[in-house]
Amino acid sequence: MYGCFEFLGLDASQRVGETLASPATSLPTIPTFLAVLLLTLVAVVGVEPRPLSAHEVPVRPLSSDAVGHAAEPFGSGPASSLPIGPLFCDGRPVSRSRRRKKTGRSPQEIAREKQQLLDKTNSEIDAIAAEYHQKLSRDDADSIGAVYARFSTGFQDSVADQVRAVYADAVRRKIFIPRDHVYFDLATTGRRARRAGVAALQATILQRKVQVVMFLSTSRLFRKAYRAMQFVEEEVVELGVRAIFVSDDLDTSNGENWRMMLQLKATMDEAMTKSHGPHVRAAHESLFRRGMVVTTLPLGYAGEDVPGEFTKRLRPRQRVVVDDQTAPYVRRVFDDYVKHGKTLTAIAQELNEDAAAPPPTRSQTGLWTNVLVRRLLMNEAYCGRWTYGANERKWLSKKDYAQVVKRKQPLLTVQFDHLRIVSVDLWRQAQVLIAKERAKSGRKSEKDQWQQRPRLLRGLFVCPEHGGQLIVSGAGASVLHCRLCRAVKAEDRTLFTHLNRALATQMTCHTLADLVRADDSLVDDIVAACERCAAQAQQPDPGRRRRILEETAKLDNAVTFNRRNPGETEVDQAATRVLLRNLGRRKAEL
């Protein structure tokens, strides 16, 4: 327990130990104390100087508010805090300047475009709300409502159009919708359950701020029938709130028939989503057989406009052709690897050194690595063998994201001899060399090596040139390195040596210990925080009874819902019975 204070000194260890051993300190306080200590230590890393590593080892301070921000869809929910940028130990910001070739959109450009779309949507909704508030004021309305809107790449009706249609229907029904009760999610699939806009809407309903919730249609809520039914039943109707779906003419205040109508509409939405896939694949396969562009092209190929043919977006239809500007670099890679015996890393370094060389496909850094060079060499398209549908996306409802998995065999394979950049023999020789190289690869790390070198440094060290986190490598996973610096010649690297993990851990701990010793009030603050947590834990929680009652009500609602919808097949009914037993146990525990 007190090993955490090995570098802090005897006095600090004794004072904290006395606090933990006192009668006022309960066991639940110990994890809180450790969290306070660790967050405090990490937070001060970017404040005080450390001469030994100030100009050598960049450290990224962690922020508890920043955890998980990148995975959240953007919309009208509570905004997540942006992560703190990487800093050196003396507080200087790490430079993110990169020698990048022209590539696709960078993460910063994508974030900027999302913010522009969000700002545009908010300004449009502001104008719509002001327009309809002039037609119906709060005093003249019969009830207060909220609206939720969503669009995805497969449904291009803008959020503003949906909100306008809902506002028009709300005025007709004398429902006043305040501007701050308009919630939406942009470019988000309806299969996703965890959405910022939906979460904000649920919070508003729980706070009893609205009497009505309005949607343009059932498809804007969820693309899964059971999720739509569960949300409307448990999160809206059973909390005394009315739900209206404008274009579907569905209102939960119209008797009991709304359940059957909602289930029918939601089932049709789900079936429509699943029926689109085969039609899209059939159209793509037809275009693929003709040699048309249906996906991102590998390096060495380009699209050529076909006269008189247009896409659904009225853009010129294109056929795949060999790109005279980039194809020579593909041949160069194969020749260097097969004929000249160069390594993958050496080829990547030469491509990065050549200012005229094209960047790798779908690259955000514009730099070649040995992995990208290997991927180029293994691409069958360069010998004329083109495949469609080698991978597929499977939506995992429990994990709430789509996983890309490899099919047992591609949906379609076509031989295009006119698109051959290298000979079949040269391509096969490259595959033999790659197989031999993989056979000589090192062994995996032993299990006890993870215990000897715990992952204390994960995410703390970044490259000052490329901004990427240093990754583990070397014999026994003993060092950290930048994968992009390795793809650059040694004389041009910012980090040209590897960072020993044991040394980095020791220096980090010593630095933190020095900072703790220099801060006279830190130990007092930690002790005071522990005492406050202990005192608070012994106080009766006035909201605990309310939370138990609310959770019990939710469990009752879930039981009622599953009894009404046991499923059609025997498998579904058996699963429902198991779920009901689990719900009963959970209610008994409360």
Secondary structure, 3 states (H helix, E strand, C coil): CHHHHCCCCHHHHHHHHHHHHCCCCCCCHHHHHHHHHHHHHHHCCCCCCCCCCCCCCEECCCCHHHCCHHHCCCECCCCCCCCCCCEECCCCECCCCCCCCCCCCCHHHHHHHHHHHHHHHHHHHHHHHHHHHHHCCCCCCCEEEEEEEECECCECCCHHHHHHHHHHHHHHCCEECCHHHEEEECCCCCCCCCCHHHHHHHHHHHCCCCCEEEECCHHHCCCCHHHHHHHHHHHHHHHCCEEEECCCCEECCCCCCHHHHHHHHHHHHHHHHHHHHHHHHHHHHHHHHCCECCCCCCCCEEEEEEEEEECCCCCEEEEEEECCCCHHHHHHHHHHHHHCCCCHHHHHHHHHHCCCCCCCCCCCCCCCCHHHHHHHHCCHHHHCEEEECCEEEEEECCCCEEEEEECCCCCEEEECHHHCCCCHHHHHHHHHHHHHHHHCCCCCCCHHHHHHCCCCCCCCEECCCCCCECEEECHHHCEEECHHHHCCCHHHCCCCCCEEHHHHHHHHHHHHHHHHHHCCCHHHHHHHHHHHHHHHHHCCCHHHHHHHHHHHHHHHHHHHHHHHCCCCCHHHHHHHHHHHHHHHHHHHHC
